[in-house]
């Protein structure tokens, strides 16, 4: 079976032609040659070392025996090589053990690695996010004990938020922190659904834990954040005693079996000690630093898994011979053809292609925005770009993971019956992808965040800046031959969307707020479609002149003749096809959803609980 994860040509297109590197002295050593070498090394590691753990991780899973959690044996070597290559902190400051790569380049590396095995790379995601919390809020002692070892992968990390009665409603947590005379805290409570919660890949695991100090206010206002190591760390860096964080169970999940999703008890069988991270009662705003990174990473997970499913499905469709070409009519002597030649299979592949490409462009753009915030000295640009990241976050997390499941479903359909059996990878990819819509705030919560906070953030200026970036792409594209119809269609859609955004923002602050939130997820979906249309117009604006140059013109006959012999011509022709299909065929479906939101039917808020049905 072909070992496919991502389309390298499209990766290079987004890196070098669409998004491009930030023009900054901070990243001046990352020229094209260096970037290409990094991506190649990441791809090699992903295919040779991480991908072989994909099926093994799913079938073997993690086990809990005598209080010890064991990961699949194949994970050990992959983790060792991953850490030895210093990939865990590839985009972090060299002073903390990082390589100082731009996040844009890191996106390309992560795409391959996460696509190879998302369950394995979840150990990275949790560890890196926790290390960034220590970097941001830790005192000198906490940084000395934990930070560099976490960035090196010697120590693992997690995030302990969820409890049985406090999931999305974090403020309802019951875990308590009792202050001791030496300034440390005794932590008592239980946490569930903890990804990478306990495992044997690292010497130690450092848990950022949300808890309420005795006497603190109720709700989220009284939550503090603590660092609680699995094993105490002595002053000389050696491991000390066990800190009474006990794994009481592992979840039996639909997918991502290779990642240990644990239930943890703190302080039940002996004193569990933590140290305050940051300030008292500031735990939620501090944790959101990790949450926002985690949401971006979940978007990456959804994208990488979708990309892998598309690449497998494309390879299968090109090699699976079945059925005569429709143009052969009733000719019984006609030979069977590869299924990619059947219109409905091409339609599904094109759906997979355009959403995967849209995901790649958006995630890489998100990475570039993060680089720009770090590198620019322009205070206004820094503020605008930071706000843009905030607006994009629910789209990256919510819309991408919604579409990831859809792409993976198409992957199974293209394989037919073979796609539904475990011998082929698309079955596992779909199971693995389902959790991403739930992670780090369900997609319903992302939708509520979009209309409840992001539309009105900075008095609406942040959302206006988001729209202005799309309008800039439109204005630039108006000067490019071959994309006129795409510009016209997208500009019309954007205009309708802006009016819709004004209406739903207004409604969310009125007596009809419940109605606005009933349409929050459809609005997120529309926002995602508009954003992807933006990405595809941007792509087409780059591809059209290059295709004209390669093919001699933009006439269909010339393009077909050149694309058959020239890979670049074929690629740019594919970009034009993607943009055309998305903007002309998929985007118009949003108009009906826009009309529905504007009509504001009240069925969702009006229906009685008892009217849903009875036993």
C-alpha distance (Angstrom), angle and dihedral (degrees) to the residues before:
residue distance angle dihedral
X1 . . .
X2 3.79 . .
X3 3.79 113.9 .
X4 3.77 101.7 -134.7
X5 3.78 130.5 161.0
X6 3.80 111.5 149.6
X7 3.79 142.1 5.1
X8 3.80 103.4 -105.4
X9 3.80 92.9 -164.9
X10 3.79 90.9 56.6
X11 3.81 91.1 44.7
X12 3.80 88.9 55.5
X13 3.81 91.6 45.5
X14 3.79 93.3 55.6
X15 3.81 93.9 41.7
X16 3.79 98.5 46.2
X17 3.81 107.1 20.6
X18 3.80 109.5 27.3
X19 3.81 112.8 27.2
X20 3.83 98.9 14.3
X21 3.76 127.8 -176.9
X22 3.77 122.9 -60.2
X23 3.80 109.8 -100.1
X24 3.78 97.9 -124.7
X25 3.78 139.4 125.4
X26 3.79 86.7 -126.8
X27 3.81 90.6 72.2
X28 3.80 102.4 25.8
X29 3.82 93.1 121.6
X30 3.81 91.0 61.2
X31 3.79 101.1 86.1
X32 3.80 124.0 161.9
X33 3.79 93.7 -88.7
X34 3.80 92.3 52.2
X35 3.79 93.2 45.4
X36 3.79 92.7 49.5
X37 3.80 90.3 49.7
X38 3.81 91.6 51.7
X39 3.81 92.6 49.6
X40 3.81 90.8 47.5
X41 3.80 91.9 51.5
X42 3.80 90.9 47.9
X43 3.80 90.3 49.7
X44 3.81 91.6 49.4
X45 3.80 92.4 50.4
X46 3.79 91.1 46.3
X47 3.80 95.8 50.1
X48 3.80 99.9 36.3
X49 3.81 101.5 38.3
X50 3.82 113.2 12.4
X51 3.80 100.9 38.4
X52 3.83 92.9 58.5
X53 3.82 87.3 61.6
X54 3.82 92.2 56.4
X55 3.79 100.6 85.7
X56 3.80 94.5 27.7
X57 3.79 90.7 54.8
X58 3.78 90.8 50.8
X59 3.80 96.0 47.9
X60 3.80 99.2 36.9
X61 3.78 98.8 35.4
X62 3.79 123.7 172.3
X63 3.78 124.8 -53.6
X64 3.80 134.3 -154.0
X65 3.79 116.6 -152.2
X66 3.80 127.7 160.2
X67 3.78 89.7 -10.7
X68 3.81 93.6 -54.6
X69 3.80 123.3 117.3
X70 3.80 116.4 -148.5
X71 3.79 124.2 -165.6
X72 3.82 123.1 -153.4
X73 3.79 111.1 -71.0
X74 3.81 92.4 -122.5
X75 3.82 89.6 62.3
X76 3.81 92.3 66.1
X77 3.80 97.4 67.7
X78 3.81 93.1 39.3
X79 3.81 91.4 52.1
X80 3.79 92.1 47.0
X81 3.80 92.5 51.7
X82 3.79 91.8 43.2
X83 3.80 91.4 54.0
X84 3.80 94.7 41.1
X85 3.79 88.0 55.8
X86 3.84 88.4 55.4
X87 3.80 90.4 -127.0
X88 3.79 94.9 139.7
X89 3.81 93.1 71.4
X90 3.79 97.5 26.6
X91 3.82 93.9 133.0
X92 3.80 97.4 38.3
X93 3.77 132.5 99.9
X94 3.83 114.2 -79.2
X95 3.82 87.4 -130.4
X96 3.82 89.1 70.7
X97 3.79 93.9 41.5
X98 3.80 98.0 -85.9
X99 3.79 131.5 132.6
X100 3.80 97.0 -129.4
X101 3.80 95.3 -127.2
X102 3.79 119.7 163.1
X103 3.80 111.8 -102.4
X104 3.78 88.3 -124.8
X105 3.81 89.1 64.9
X106 3.79 90.5 41.7
X107 3.80 89.0 57.8
X108 3.80 90.5 59.8
X109 3.80 92.2 48.6
X110 3.80 92.8 46.8
X111 3.79 91.8 48.6
X112 3.79 90.5 65.1
X113 3.78 96.8 40.6
X114 3.80 97.1 45.7
X115 3.79 90.5 43.2
X116 3.79 88.8 54.7
X117 3.81 93.4 55.8
X118 3.79 121.9 -14.3
X119 3.81 92.8 -173.7
X120 3.80 91.4 56.6
X121 3.80 93.3 46.2
X122 3.79 91.2 51.5
X123 3.82 86.5 76.9
X124 3.80 86.1 60.4
X125 3.80 93.6 46.1
X126 3.79 95.1 53.2
X127 3.80 94.4 42.7
X128 3.78 95.3 48.1
X129 3.79 93.5 47.1
X130 3.79 92.3 50.0
X131 3.81 91.3 47.5
X132 3.80 90.0 53.4
X133 3.81 88.8 54.5
X134 3.79 90.2 54.9
X135 3.80 90.2 46.8
X136 3.82 92.0 50.6
X137 3.80 102.1 40.2
X138 3.79 108.7 12.0
X139 3.78 123.6 113.4
X140 3.79 121.8 -127.8
X141 3.81 93.6 -89.1
X142 3.82 94.3 49.1
X143 3.77 91.8 49.0
X144 3.78 91.7 48.7
X145 3.80 94.0 49.7
X146 3.79 100.3 41.6
X147 3.78 120.1 6.6
X148 3.80 106.8 77.3
X149 3.78 92.6 39.6
X150 3.79 89.9 52.9
X151 3.79 92.4 49.3
X152 3.81 87.8 49.0
X153 3.82 92.6 51.0
X154 3.81 93.0 -120.0
X155 3.81 88.2 114.0
X156 3.78 120.5 38.5
X157 3.78 128.1 -143.9
X158 3.79 140.4 -151.2
X159 3.79 140.0 172.7
X160 3.82 117.1 -118.6
X161 3.79 107.8 -158.3
X162 3.79 111.6 119.0
X163 3.79 124.9 84.8
X164 3.79 129.7 175.1
X165 3.82 91.7 -99.1
X166 3.80 97.1 28.0
X167 3.78 113.1 59.3
X168 3.78 114.7 130.4
X169 3.81 87.1 -3.3
X170 3.80 93.4 69.5
X171 3.80 92.2 169.1
X172 3.81 89.8 70.6
X173 3.82 92.9 67.3
X174 3.81 119.0 131.8
X175 3.82 101.8 -162.5
X176 3.79 107.7 123.2
X177 3.79 134.6 -155.4
X178 3.81 117.9 -151.9
X179 3.79 114.6 -161.7
X180 3.80 116.7 -128.1
X181 3.77 129.0 -153.7
X182 3.81 92.8 -104.2
X183 3.81 91.7 57.3
X184 3.80 96.1 -103.9
X185 3.80 123.4 113.5
X186 3.79 133.8 -125.2
X187 3.82 105.9 -133.7
X188 3.80 119.9 -151.6
X189 3.78 125.9 179.1
X190 3.79 148.0 72.5
X191 3.79 131.3 -95.4
X192 3.81 129.7 -166.3
X193 3.81 138.6 -163.7
X194 3.80 92.0 30.3
X195 3.82 109.2 168.6
X196 3.82 111.1 -140.6
X197 3.82 85.1 3.3
X198 3.79 94.9 154.2
X199 3.80 130.6 0.2
X200 3.79 145.7 137.8
X201 3.82 101.2 -113.9
X202 3.83 93.8 94.1
X203 3.80 136.7 40.7
X204 3.78 92.0 -123.7
X205 3.81 140.0 5.6
X206 3.80 122.2 -139.1
X207 3.80 113.0 -152.8
X208 3.82 121.8 -158.4
X209 3.81 99.7 -152.2
X210 3.79 129.2 -165.8
X211 3.81 111.5 -143.0
X212 3.77 140.1 149.7
X213 3.79 119.8 -113.1
X214 3.78 111.6 -131.3
X215 3.80 108.5 -87.9
X216 3.81 95.3 15.9
X217 3.84 119.3 137.3
X218 3.80 120.1 -84.9
X219 3.79 122.3 -102.6
X220 3.77 126.3 22.7
X221 3.83 92.1 -38.0
X222 3.79 90.5 72.8
X223 3.80 99.8 46.9
X224 3.79 121.6 114.0
X225 3.79 131.6 -172.2
X226 3.80 123.6 -125.3
X227 3.78 136.5 -174.9
X228 3.78 109.9 -131.6
X229 3.83 116.9 179.1
X230 3.79 121.7 -154.3
X231 3.81 86.6 -135.1
X232 3.77 123.6 23.4
X233 3.80 114.1 -111.8
X234 3.78 116.7 -135.0
X235 3.79 123.9 -137.1
X236 3.82 90.8 -100.2
X237 3.82 91.5 53.8
X238 3.79 96.2 -104.6
X239 3.79 121.0 129.5
X240 3.76 118.5 -96.2
X241 3.79 133.3 -171.3
X242 3.79 127.1 -28.4
X243 3.82 109.8 -90.4
X244 3.81 97.6 -142.7
X245 3.79 98.0 -106.7
X246 3.78 100.5 145.3
X247 3.78 125.5 -166.5
X248 3.80 104.6 -136.8
X249 3.80 97.8 179.7
X250 3.79 149.5 -14.9
X251 3.78 121.3 -127.1
X252 3.81 118.2 -116.5
X253 3.76 99.0 -134.9
X254 3.79 140.1 -169.6
X255 3.82 90.7 -122.3
X256 3.83 145.5 -13.1
X257 3.80 87.9 65.0
X258 3.79 91.8 164.2
X259 3.79 92.3 67.0
X260 3.80 117.7 78.3
X261 3.80 107.5 -125.6
X262 3.78 100.5 -169.7
X263 3.76 143.3 -169.7
X264 3.79 109.1 -141.0
X265 3.79 131.9 -163.4
X266 3.80 116.9 -157.5
X267 3.78 120.1 -159.1
X268 3.79 97.1 -7.2
X269 3.82 95.9 117.6
X270 3.77 99.5 31.0
X271 3.75 139.9 -23.4
X272 3.81 115.5 -44.4
X273 3.80 113.7 -159.7
X274 3.79 128.3 -155.9
X275 3.77 136.4 171.7
X276 3.78 124.7 -134.8
X277 3.81 112.7 -101.8
X278 3.79 109.7 -152.0
X279 3.80 119.1 -28.8
X280 3.79 132.9 -17.0
X281 3.81 114.3 -93.4
X282 3.81 91.6 9.5
X283 3.78 95.6 98.0
X284 3.79 98.0 114.8
X285 3.81 98.7 51.9
X286 3.81 88.7 43.7
X287 3.79 92.8 49.1
X288 3.79 90.3 50.8
X289 3.79 88.2 70.3
X290 3.79 87.1 65.5
X291 3.80 92.9 36.3
X292 3.81 93.3 57.0
X293 3.79 91.4 48.4
X294 3.79 88.7 46.8
X295 3.81 91.7 50.9
X296 3.79 90.7 52.9
X297 3.81 89.3 48.1
X298 3.81 91.3 50.6
X299 3.81 87.9 53.3
X300 3.80 87.3 52.0
X301 3.80 89.7 50.6
X302 3.79 91.7 52.0
X303 3.78 92.0 47.2
X304 3.82 96.2 45.6
X305 3.80 93.0 49.4
X306 3.82 90.8 47.2
X307 3.80 90.2 49.2
X308 3.80 91.3 52.2
X309 3.81 91.8 48.5
X310 3.80 90.6 50.4
X311 3.78 93.7 49.3
X312 3.80 92.3 49.4
X313 3.81 92.1 46.5
X314 3.80 91.9 47.9
X315 3.79 91.9 50.9
X316 3.80 91.3 47.3
X317 3.82 93.5 47.9
X318 3.80 90.8 52.9
X319 3.80 93.6 52.0
X320 3.82 104.1 32.9
X321 3.84 107.9 95.9
X322 3.78 113.6 -157.8
X323 3.79 135.3 136.4
X324 3.79 132.7 7.1
X325 3.78 121.8 -83.5
X326 3.80 111.0 -92.3
X327 3.80 89.9 -125.8
X328 3.82 88.7 63.6
X329 3.79 89.4 71.4
X330 3.80 113.7 -171.5
X331 3.78 94.6 -19.1
X332 3.82 103.0 136.6
X333 3.80 91.0 -166.8
X334 3.81 93.5 60.3
X335 3.79 113.9 115.9
X336 3.78 122.6 -120.4
X337 3.78 115.1 -103.4
X338 3.78 137.8 -151.1
X339 3.79 109.2 -80.5
X340 3.82 90.9 -119.7
X341 3.82 85.4 77.6
X342 3.82 92.7 63.3
X343 3.83 112.5 95.7
X344 3.80 97.5 -131.5
X345 3.80 92.4 49.7
X346 3.81 89.7 48.9
X347 3.81 88.6 50.4
X348 3.79 91.7 54.1
X349 3.79 93.1 44.8
X350 3.79 89.7 49.9
X351 3.82 89.5 51.6
X352 3.80 89.1 52.5
X353 3.81 91.9 45.0
X354 3.80 97.7 51.0
X355 3.79 95.5 45.4
X356 3.80 93.0 45.7
X357 3.81 91.4 48.9
X358 3.80 91.0 46.7
X359 3.79 89.8 51.4
X360 3.79 92.4 50.1
X361 3.80 93.9 49.8
X362 3.81 93.3 46.7
X363 3.79 95.6 46.8
X364 3.80 92.9 46.6
X365 3.80 89.9 47.0
X366 3.81 88.7 50.8
X367 3.81 88.1 52.5
X368 3.79 91.7 50.0
X369 3.80 90.1 50.8
X370 3.80 88.8 54.5
X371 3.80 90.1 50.5
X372 3.80 90.6 49.5
X373 3.80 92.3 53.0
X374 3.81 88.8 53.9
X375 3.78 97.7 43.5
X376 3.82 108.4 37.4
X377 3.78 124.4 93.0
X378 3.80 90.7 -164.3
X379 3.81 104.2 106.5
X380 3.82 94.3 -160.4
X381 3.79 93.2 48.1
X382 3.80 89.9 48.2
X383 3.82 91.5 51.7
X384 3.81 93.9 44.8
X385 3.79 93.2 47.6
X386 3.81 92.6 46.5
X387 3.80 88.8 53.0
X388 3.81 90.5 47.0
X389 3.81 89.3 55.4
X390 3.80 88.4 53.4
X391 3.81 91.7 52.4
X392 3.80 92.6 46.2
X393 3.83 95.4 48.3
X394 3.84 98.3 81.7
X395 3.81 88.9 45.9
X396 3.81 92.6 50.1
X397 3.78 92.5 46.3
X398 3.80 102.2 31.8
X399 3.78 109.0 31.6
X400 3.79 96.1 36.8
X401 3.80 93.9 51.7
X402 3.82 91.7 46.3
X403 3.79 89.6 53.9
X404 3.79 92.6 41.9
X405 3.79 90.3 66.9
X406 3.80 90.0 47.2
X407 3.81 92.3 50.7
X408 3.80 91.0 48.4
X409 3.80 90.0 49.8
X410 3.82 89.7 54.7
X411 3.81 87.5 50.3
X412 3.79 91.5 58.7
X413 3.81 91.4 45.3
X414 3.80 92.5 54.0
X415 3.79 90.6 52.8
X416 3.81 89.0 49.6
X417 3.79 114.4 -161.3
X418 3.79 90.8 -9.6
X419 3.79 89.5 61.7
X420 3.79 90.8 61.9
X421 3.79 95.2 57.5
X422 3.78 126.9 79.1
X423 3.81 95.8 -121.1
X424 3.79 88.0 80.8
X425 3.83 123.6 60.3
X426 3.81 99.7 -131.0
X427 3.81 91.9 74.7
X428 3.81 92.0 59.0
X429 3.79 92.9 41.7
X430 3.79 90.7 58.3
X431 3.81 92.7 47.9
X432 3.79 91.0 47.9
X433 3.81 92.2 48.2
X434 3.80 96.3 56.0
X435 3.81 95.7 76.4
X436 3.80 93.9 57.1
X437 3.80 91.5 75.6
X438 3.82 88.2 58.6
X439 3.81 102.2 39.6
X440 3.82 121.9 101.4
X441 3.78 96.9 4.7
X442 3.79 117.0 -17.2
X443 3.77 116.9 -96.5
X444 3.79 89.0 -104.3
X445 3.79 87.7 61.1
X446 3.81 90.2 48.0
X447 3.80 88.3 53.8
X448 3.80 92.0 49.5
X449 3.80 89.6 49.3
X450 3.79 90.1 52.6
X451 3.80 96.3 55.5
X452 3.80 97.8 28.5
X453 3.79 99.7 47.9
X454 3.79 115.5 1.2
X455 3.81 98.2 54.6
X456 3.80 91.7 53.8
X457 3.81 99.5 33.6
X458 3.81 113.0 130.3
X459 3.81 88.5 6.9
X460 3.78 90.4 -59.0
X461 3.82 94.6 -55.5
X462 3.81 93.7 115.1
X463 3.80 92.1 56.2
X464 3.81 90.1 45.7
X465 3.81 88.9 54.4
X466 3.82 89.3 52.0
X467 3.81 90.2 52.5
X468 3.81 91.0 45.0
X469 3.81 90.9 58.5
X470 3.80 89.6 55.0
X471 3.80 91.4 46.8
X472 3.81 89.7 52.2
X473 3.80 89.8 56.7
X474 3.80 89.1 50.2
X475 3.80 92.1 50.0
X476 3.80 92.0 48.6
X477 3.81 91.9 47.1
X478 3.80 92.1 53.5
X479 3.79 87.3 72.3
X480 3.82 93.4 54.4
X481 3.79 123.4 90.7
X482 3.78 116.3 -130.2
X483 3.82 100.3 30.1
X484 3.80 99.7 73.3
X485 3.81 96.2 113.9
X486 3.79 91.9 45.3
X487 3.80 90.5 52.7
X488 3.78 92.1 48.8
X489 3.81 93.7 49.9
X490 3.79 95.2 44.6
X491 3.79 95.0 45.7
X492 3.81 89.3 52.6
X493 3.82 91.3 49.1
X494 3.79 92.6 47.3
X495 3.78 91.7 51.4
X496 3.80 91.4 52.6
X497 3.80 90.7 46.2
X498 3.82 93.7 52.8
X499 3.81 90.9 53.1
X500 3.79 90.1 48.1
X501 3.82 91.2 50.5
X502 3.80 90.6 53.1
X503 3.79 91.0 51.0
X504 3.79 97.6 47.7
X505 3.82 92.0 44.4
X506 3.79 89.5 52.4
X507 3.80 91.5 46.2
X508 3.81 92.1 50.0
X509 3.82 89.6 60.8
X510 3.81 95.7 46.0
X511 3.79 136.9 74.0
X512 3.82 85.6 -84.6
X513 3.81 92.6 64.0
X514 3.81 92.1 123.2
X515 3.78 89.3 57.5
X516 3.80 91.2 52.0
X517 3.79 92.1 51.6
X518 3.80 91.3 46.7
X519 3.82 85.5 63.5
X520 3.81 95.4 40.8
X521 3.79 96.4 105.9
X522 3.83 94.7 46.0
X523 3.80 86.9 50.8
X524 3.81 90.7 51.4
X525 3.79 89.0 50.6
X526 3.80 91.5 51.0
X527 3.82 90.1 47.4
X528 3.79 89.6 52.2
X529 3.80 92.3 49.9
X530 3.81 91.0 49.6
X531 3.81 90.9 48.1
X532 3.80 92.6 49.8
X533 3.80 90.7 47.3
X534 3.81 86.7 54.2
X535 3.80 90.4 52.0
X536 3.81 91.7 49.2
X537 3.80 93.8 48.3
X538 3.80 88.0 50.1
X539 3.81 89.6 51.1
X540 3.81 92.4 47.3
X541 3.78 91.9 50.4
X542 3.79 88.6 59.4
X543 3.80 96.3 39.7
X544 3.83 100.2 47.2
X545 3.83 99.2 67.8
X546 3.81 91.7 40.2
X547 3.80 91.1 50.4
X548 3.80 90.9 48.7
X549 3.80 88.8 52.1
X550 3.81 93.8 47.8
X551 3.82 96.0 43.3
X552 3.80 99.1 33.9
X553 3.82 91.4 -120.4
X554 3.80 141.9 8.0
X555 3.81 93.2 -104.3
X556 3.80 113.5 126.8
X557 3.78 94.2 -124.5
X558 3.80 93.9 51.9
X559 3.80 92.0 45.8
X560 3.81 92.6 49.5
X561 3.79 92.3 49.2
X562 3.80 94.7 49.4
X563 3.82 96.9 39.0
X564 3.79 90.6 58.8
X565 3.81 90.0 61.9
X566 3.80 105.9 23.4
X567 3.82 121.0 63.2
X568 3.79 93.7 -160.0
X569 3.80 91.5 51.9
X570 3.81 89.4 49.1
X571 3.79 91.3 50.1
X572 3.80 95.5 49.2
X573 3.79 90.3 45.1
X574 3.79 86.7 54.3
X575 3.80 90.1 53.1
X576 3.78 91.0 53.7
X577 3.79 90.7 47.7
X578 3.80 91.0 50.2
X579 3.79 93.4 50.4
X580 3.78 92.3 45.6
X581 3.79 94.0 48.8
X582 3.79 93.9 46.4
X583 3.79 98.1 44.7
X584 3.81 98.8 36.6
X585 3.82 100.9 34.4
X586 3.80 110.9 22.9
X587 3.80 104.8 28.4
X588 3.84 95.3 58.8
X589 3.81 89.1 64.8
X590 3.81 85.5 71.0
X591 3.79 91.1 65.2
X592 3.79 91.7 70.0
X593 3.79 91.0 49.8
X594 3.80 89.5 49.0
X595 3.80 89.9 52.8
X596 3.80 91.0 49.3
X597 3.81 92.8 52.6
X598 3.80 92.4 47.0
X599 3.81 90.3 50.0
X600 3.79 87.7 54.8
X601 3.80 99.9 -154.7
X602 3.82 108.3 -163.3
X603 3.82 100.3 -147.6
X604 3.80 94.1 113.2
X605 3.79 95.5 55.3
X606 3.81 94.3 34.7
X607 3.78 102.0 52.2
X608 3.80 112.5 101.9
X609 3.79 120.2 -126.0
X610 3.81 90.2 -123.0
X611 3.80 90.7 53.0
X612 3.79 94.3 68.5
X613 3.80 90.0 79.8
X614 3.77 141.8 -83.9
X615 3.78 136.4 -106.4
